[in-house]
Amino acid sequence: MPYGADVISADEAAVREIYRAHYGMLAGWCNKLVGDRDLAHDVATEAFVRLLAHWGDVAEPRAWLYTAAANIIRDHWRKRGREQVAYGKVGHDIETGAEPDLARDLSVRAAVQALPDRLRVSVMLHYFADLSIAQVATQLGKSEGAVKRDLWDARQRLAASLEGAR
């Protein structure tokens, strides 16, 4: 067998092992964030496709996958926000006249989604994907101190927004 075939089969075996080890947990994590099982599987699959495209450059596949998924989810939330604004501009807002029930409507997911991007991604990776502060810093290209500060800021904002739900 030529040398190149050994490398390809070794890479293929490594990718299969990473897929077996992480796909289910990644899809579950995505589902917690987006609340849609089908979309969560699409996001996890897209993260693996992106991993394959960057295979030679990735040192920590697990952390890389969660970061890629977080970015895909963030793009989804942005798109959904733009769609809601567009529907509002053409008069498709549904007015119920009822006051919103804060205890019913407010969730941790909604509170996390309301965070600014720089805070949201750090929270998603550290608290939901269980990456260490060092791994989050590496994936986001920030210092550990900056990630700690982002997490502290996020906790303050989350506490304030969730306070009314108690």
N, C-alpha and C positions, 0 to 999 in steps of 0.2 A: 504494500500500500504506500502511495507517495506521502511525503511529509505533510503536505497541505491537508490531506484527508484526515490524518491524525489530529491536527489542530481543530478542524471543523467538528469532528466527532467529540473531541474533548469539550469544546465550547457548547455544542449541542447538549451534551450530558449535563454540563453545569447549568445551562438555561433551564433544562427540564427539572433539575433538582430545585432550583430557586423557585420555579413556578409551583411545583408541588408543595414546597415549604411555605410559600407566602401568598398565593393567589386567594385562597379562602379567607384568610384573615384580612387581606387588603380589601376584598369585595365587601366583607362585613363592616369594616371601618368606613368605607365609602357609603354604605347603606345607612349607617348611623348619621352621617353628615347630610346626605341628600334626601333620606326618607323615601327612596324609590329603589326597589331591588333591581329592576332591569337597568336603570341608569347607573346604579352602583357597579353592576357587572360590566357595563360598557366602559365606565371610567377605569376600572381595574384592568380590563383588557387593553385599553388604550395606553395605560401606564406601562404594561409589559411590552407593547409594540414599540414604545419610545425607548424602553430599556434596550431592546434588541438593536435599535438604531445607534445607540451610544455604548454598546457592549464593551468595547475596548477601553473606554474612558472611565468606567464606573468602578470605584473602589469598594463601596458599600452598597450592594444591590438593594437590600431591604430599605435603608434610609432613602436611597435614590427613588425607589418605587413610590414610597409614601409622599415624597416631595413632588414627584411628577403627578400623582393622583391629586394632591392638594392644589396644584396649579390648574389642573383640568377642572376641578370642582369650582375653584375661584372664577375661572372663565365662564363656567356654567351659570354661577350666581350673577355675574356681571351681565351676561346676555339676558338672563331672566329679568333683571332689574331694568335693562333697556327696553325689553318687551313690555313690561308693565307701564313704563313711562309712555311708550308709544300708544298703547291702548288707551291710556288716560287722555292723551292729546286728541284722540279721535272720538271721545265721548263714550267709551265702553266701560267706564267705571260703574260698578254696581253700588248704589247707595242703599243701605239698609235702614238708616235712621236710628239704629240701635247703638248704644254705647258699647265699645269693645269690652269684653270680659278679660281683664288682664290675667287673671289666674288661669283661664282656659287657653288663651292665645299665646302667652309668653312661655317659651321653652328655652332650654339651654341652647338648642340648635339655633333658634331664632336670635338669641342673644349673641352667640358666636358669629352668626352671619352678619350681624349689625356692626361688628368690630371693623375698624379700618384694616385694609389688606396687610399692612406690616405687622399688625398684632394678630390677626386671624390665623395666618399661616403658621406662626410660631406656636399658637395655642393648639391648632390642629395636629401639628407634628409632635409636640411635647406631650400633651395631655391625652390626645385621642390615638396617636400612633405609637405612643410610649417610646419615643426617641429621647436620648439623653440631650442635655443642653449642648454638649460638645457636638453631637451629631446634627442637631438643628442648626447650630452655628456654621458647621461645615457646609451643610446643604444650602443654606441661605446666603453664604458668603459674608457672614457677620462675625463679630467677636462674641465670645461667650458672655461678656458683660452686656453687650447690646441685646442679646437674646434674653438674658435675665431681666433687663429693664423692660423689654417688650412684654414679657410674661407678667411682670409686676403691674405694668400699666393695664394690661388686659384684665387681670384679676380685679383691679380697682373698678374698671368700667363694667365688668360682668356683675360684680357685687352691687353696684349702683342700679343697674338695669333689672337685676333679679330681686332686689329688695322689695319691690311692690308685689311680688308674687307670693310672698310668705303669708 
